[in-house]
């Protein structure tokens, strides 16, 4: 016949009855021990009652030394050195046999037993281990048992046990309790829902319902997170829109060399046009959809100059300008927009920006990819100067939280004047601002590489 299980203790009722009679509980550990239940169960009841202010609790914290799993084994079976001595017969034993019998304990026990001069070796035979004592007094096992039983042992002993990694420090938390402002000898269980049974029996009229907590937070909704690069892009986009810029269409990843290089007055022998730096397309390899009138003007400036330029003095070739490629910068978009703006009559000032992917034939490693994002902006109006461009950049960076800027002159053969921007604060971009004059209409341009 199976034994009857012990009756379940109503911990909350017992705890409240004890507080009602004695006003306080000094030690929740002792209280749990007197009931023969784990302290964790009493702790759960205390937290529940504290939440409703039925009781008031104060934490009692104590740090104690606890045995490691290895030390618990030594406390039960004896220290490694004592186990070693016990395993050696009066005539001695060879190392191999002892190691096979004791396993991992052998090396530790051998070292400690030799230090205590409990074992030795036969003269001329280092493989035969001899006992030098009849009975080994196992102080380590006694110390571990004392610690296991909660007895106080000297600090010097603790230091030795720590050195041998046999003890670890544990933090114990228990509680002292007293009546709270909402104390009752027996808590009434409040209903949380009206059930079908309540309605059928009519008991719902006698129920007391738990108040709704309208301030409680609901279950967190599992949602995605913005990719860091897109977050930076959105922040920059919002700043440029606030500054009055309009976005340029950047959906043309494939560009002609004309708009990517020639219209920017980058000479056809420039190293950037090499296949080691630029991805050229095989199919379609070329395009013929270029504005002939503008192409002729660009050719003239390349060969002999104009608008204050001396040109490069070489024979410009149309077939080089017609080559298709993956755009190396979004400035190709800017050249298209400037051409389109020149066709509008009458002229009206414009502010444009773009943020999109560009492609360079770079060696891929942990900090470089063959594609990255490029930020570009341009302002087209009469009478613009380099000072105006500096003011726009200072406004832009101040909105990003960077105010300590330095502007340094820089040389770009196809932009004049040019400069670079530096900041003592964290700066994620390399900016290349410049001004150009075209038919008495000034264009201020800033471009940046964004790698996050």
N, C-alpha and C positions, 0 to 999 in steps of 0.2 A: 504494500500500500504506500503510495507516494506521500511524502511529508507535506503538511500544509505550509503554504508560503506565508511569511510574516506579514502582519497587517500593515497597510500603507499609512505612513504618518502624514497628517495634514499639517505641513510645516508652518503655513501662514497662520492657522488657528492656534497652534502651540506657541508660536513666537508672540503673537498679539496677546494671548492669555498671560504669558510670562511677563511681558512689559506692563500689562494692566495690573499685575500683582506686585511687581518689583520696580517699576518705573524706568529701569535701564538694564542693558546687557553690556557688560564691560568688554567681553571678548567673544566674538562670533565663532571663533575656532573651538573654544571650550564648549560653547553652547551646542555646536554641531556634534562634537565628540560625545556629549552627554546623551544626545538623541540617537547616536550610532548611525549618523548619515554623513555623506561626504559634505565638506564645507562648501563646495561649488553649488549644491542644491540650496543651501541656506543663503548663499550669496545672491542667487537669482531671485529669491523671495524678497530679500532686503532691497534690491534694486527696484523691484516692482512697487513695493510699499513706499520707497523714497520718492518715486516719480509722482505719486499721488499725495505726498506730504503727510502720509499716515505716520511715518517714522522719520527721524532725523539721524543720519549716520555720519560717523567720522572715520576716515581711513587710519589704520595703524599699519605702518610699514616696517619690516625688519629684513635685513640681509643676513642670510645664513650660508654656511658651507655645506654643500651636498656632494655625495660620492658620485663619481663617474661610473659608467657601466663596468669598466675595467676594475675599479676599486671595489664595487659590490661583489665581483667574483672573488677577489682576494679576501674580503671580509668573510665570505662563506667557506672558501677552501684553504685559506692560508696565503701568506705572501709568497711571491715567486721563489725567494731564497729558502723559505721554510719548506716549500713543496720540493725543491731540489734536494735539500738535505734528507728529507723523508724518503726520497726515491733512491738514495744511494745505499746499497747493502754494506755490511761490515767489511767485506773484502774489496769494496770499490766497484765502480762501473765505468765503462768507456763512454766517451762523449757522445758518440753516434747513438748508442742505446738510450742514453738519457734524453737526447734531443728528440728522438722518435717517441719516447714516452710522454714528455712534457710539452712538446710542440713549441709555440712562440714563447712560453714562459721560461724556457731553458736559458736563452741569452740574457734576459733581464735577471733571472735568479742567479746565474753563474757570476755575473758582475757583482751583484750585491753580496752574495755569500762569500766570495773571495775577499771583498772589502772587510767583511765582518770576521774573516779568518775562520770560517766554518768549514771550508773545503780546501784541499790542496792536491798536489800531483805526486805520483811516484817518481822517484829520482830517475832521470833519464827517459821518462815516458810521460809526455804531456797529454797523451790521449786517455790515461786512466785517472779518473777523478776519485779522490779519497775523502771520507768524512773525517773532520778533526774534532767534532763535538758529538757527544752521544745524543743530546736533545737540543734542538735550536729553540731558543726563547723568541717566539714570534711577536715582537713588540708592534710591528706594523699592523698585523691583524687586530690586535687589541685596540690600537688607536682608531682604526677604521670602524670597529664595532661601537666604540664610545661615541664617535661622531655620528654614526647611524642612529644611535639611541638619543641623540640630542644633548649629550653631555659636553661640558666645556673642556677644551684641551688647550695647552699652551700655544702661543703664537709661533714659537720656534718649530713645533711639530707641524703646524699649519703650513709654514714656509717650506718644510721638507716635502709635504704632500703636494703642495702647489708645484714644486720643482719637478716632481715625478708625474705631474698631470693626473693626480688621483682625486682631486677635489675641484669643484667649480662653485662660483658664488651664485646663489639664487635669491631673488627678491620675493618675500612673502607679504601678502596684503590681506588683512582681515579688518573687522569693523567693531566699533563700539556704537550702541544704539540707545536712543531715548525716544519718548513720545513726540510726535510731530503735531503741528497745529490742527491737522485733520484726523487726529487719532480716534479710532473706534475699537472697541473690544472685538467686534466681528464685522468684517467688511461685507456690505451687501453687494451681490453680484449684479451689475447692471446689464440689461439686455442691449444688444447691438443691432438686432434685426427682429422684425415681426415675421414669424414663421406661419405656415399653413395650420400647424397644430394650435398655435396661439389663437388664431382666428376661429377655428372650429370649436375650441373649448371655451372661448371667451376670456382666457387668462390675460390677454393683451391689455385689458382694462386695469389690471392690478400691477402690471410691469412698470419698473422704473428704468428709463432708457438712458444710455450713456450719451453725454453731450457730444455733438460733432465738433471736431477741432478744425476750424476753417483755416487756421494758420499752418497746418501740417503740410509739408511738401509731399507731392506725389512721387511715384516711382520714376526715376530718371528715364527719359526717352532715349533709346539707342539711336543716335544720329551720326552722320559722317562729320568729318572735320575738313576745313579748308586746307588744301595743299599749300605749304609755306610760300612757294614761288607765286602762286595765284594770289595769296594774301598780300604779298609785297606789290604785285602788279596792280591789284585793286586800289591799294592805298595811293600809289603814284598816279593812277588814272583819275581818282577823285580829286587830287590836288591840282592836276592840270586842267580838269573841267572847271574847278573853282576859279582858276586863273584866266578863264575865258578861252581856252583852247578847244578846238573841235577835232574829233578823231578822223584820221585819214583811213581809207580802205586799204587793208594790208593782207588781203586774201590771195595775193599773187606770189607764191613761193618761187615759181619759175620766172626769171626775168631775162631780158636780153642784155648783152654786154653794153649796149648803147646806154640804156637807162641806169645800169648798175655802175658803169665806169666812165664812158665817154661823155655823157651829159653832165657829169661831175668834174669834167676836165682832168681826168686821170689819164696820163699818157698810155698809149697802147703797149709800150714796152715796160710798163710798171710791173715789179715783181708780184704784186697782188693778183695779177691775171694769170700767173703760172698755175698749172693743174695741181701742183703741190699745195697751193693755198685755196683754190677754188674748185668746186664741183661743176664740171661742164657736162651737158647732156649729150647723149648719143642719138636719141630719137625723141622729138625732133631736134636736130643739132643746131638749126638756125631758124631765124624768123625774118620775114620781109615786111612785117607790119610796123613800120617806123615812119614818123612824119617827115617827109622829104624836105620841106622848107626849113624845119628846125635842125634836121640832120646836116644840112648844108652850112648853116650858121656855126654849128658845133665843130664841123670839119675845119672851117676857116680859122676859128680861134685856136684849135690844136696846131694848125700848120703855121699860121702867120700872126696870130694874136688878134686883138681887138678889145674895145672897151677898157683900154688902159693896160692890156696884157701884151707881151711880146710873143706869146705862143711858145711851142716847143721846137719848131723848126724841123719837122719830119713829115714824111708822106703818110697821111692818115688813110687807113684802109677800111672800106665799108664792110667787107666780109668779116673782119675782126669784130666790128660793132654788132653784127647780126648773130653772133654765137649765143646760144641759150645756156643758161647756168642757173644754179640755185643761188638766190640772192645772198650776198655776203654782208649786207647791211640794209636796214630799212630806209636809208637815204635814197635808195632807188625809188621808193614810194614818194619821197619828197620831190625828186626831180620831175616825176610825172605830174604831181600836184602843181608845181610851179609853172610847168608848161600849160596845164589846163587853166590856171589862174590868168596867165598872159593872154589867153583867148577871150576872156570876159571883158566886155566894154560896157560902162566905164569901169576902171579898176577900183576895187574896194579892198581895204586892208584885211588881212587874214591872220589867224593864229591856228596852226595845225600841230597835232602830235600823233605819234604812233608807238605802240608797244607790241612787238611780235617776234616770232622766231626768225633767226638767220642761220646760215650754214657756212662753216669753214672746214676745209680738209685738214683737220688737226689730228695728231696722234691721241687716241683715247686713253685716258688714265683716270685715277680716282678724282682728279680735279678738273678734267677737261672732257668735253663731249664734242661731237662733230656739229652740234647745234646748240644755240643758246638764245637768250632774249636780248633784244636791242631796243632802247628807248630813244626816241627822237622827237624834237620839236622844232618848229620854225615859225618866225614872225615876219610877215612881209608888209612893208609900209614905206612911205617916203620919210627921209631924214633920220633914219635909225643910225645909231652909232654903237661902238663897242661898249660904251658906258651903259646904254640901254640894256644890252645883253647881260652885262654883269649884274644890273639891278634885277632882271628877271630871274637869274640863277640864284641870287641871294634870297629872293622871295620864295623860290621853289624849295631851297634847302632849309630855310627857316621853318617852313611848314612841315618838313620832315624831322625837325628837331635839331638841326645842325646850323649853328650860327657862326662858328669860328672858321671862316673860309679864307683861303689864300689862292690868288690867281697868278699863274706863272706863264710867261710867254713861251710858246712852243712853235716849232717849224713844221708846217705841212705845205708841200709845194703847190697844191691845188686849192688852198684856202689862205686868205690873207685879210686881216691879221688872225692868228690862231693863238689859243692859250689852253692851259690845263688847270683844273680846279682841285685843290687839296683841302682837307679838313683835319684838324687835330682830333675831332670826334670820329666815331666809327663811320666809315664811308664805304658803301657797297658798290660804288660805280666809278668807272673811269669816264670822265666827261671830256668831250672835244668841242668846245664852242668856237665859232668863227663868224665873221661878217663878210658878205660879198656885196658889191655894188653892180647892179645890172640896169642899164638904161635909166639912171637916176633914181631907181627904186631899190631900197636897201633890204637885204634879207639877213636876219639874224637866225642862226641855226645852232642848236645844241644837240649832241647825240651822246649816248651812253651805252655801255655794255653792262647788263645786269646778270650777275652770276651769284646765286644764293645757295 
